[in-house]
Amino acid sequence: MDVNRRTVLQAGGLVVVGGVVVACGSSSSADGSAAASSPAAPASSAAPETSAAGSSTPAAQGIASVSDVPVGGGLVIDDPAVVITQPTEGDFKAFTAICTHQGCLVSSVEGNEILCPCHGSRFSATDGSVIQGPATMPLQPAGIAVEGGSVILT
């Protein structure tokens, strides 16, 4: 079998990237206890809704309570990796929670800024744009709806 240097480096890079993604997804606090990053959400095995035509579609997934998302702040959910913000009262936004710099899970929302703990990138809680690098690409919007007291992933 003829394996060249490029193949070995690419395979090694995939292993490293996989390890980083797993490490960045960890939600342990400094004292070793598990940190709650999201409220208990219903399992995704909810019964599918049936339309009038008889076809079934998955039910929308409630991922947070509106009371868990402070005005001027937000809530980071690790599965699915989404950050929900409330820049002004009653105005809810959502973005992918994966930093566009090197793929770390963002950690918090403070003063209407989404913070990445890995290298200090900051993003707007209003539109996901980069406020401070090293990230150069914005966070991508995620589809949500507010129904009753719940934030629903669409």
Buried (B, 14 or more C-beta within 10 A) or exposed (E): EEEEEEEEEEEEEEEEEEEBBEEBBEBEEEEEEEEEBBEEBEEEEEEEEEEEEEEEEEEBBBBBBBEBBEEBBBBBBBEBBBBBBBBEEEEBBBBBBBBBBBBBBBBBBBEBBBBBEBEEBBBBBBEBEBBEEBBEEBBEEBEBEBEEEBBBBE
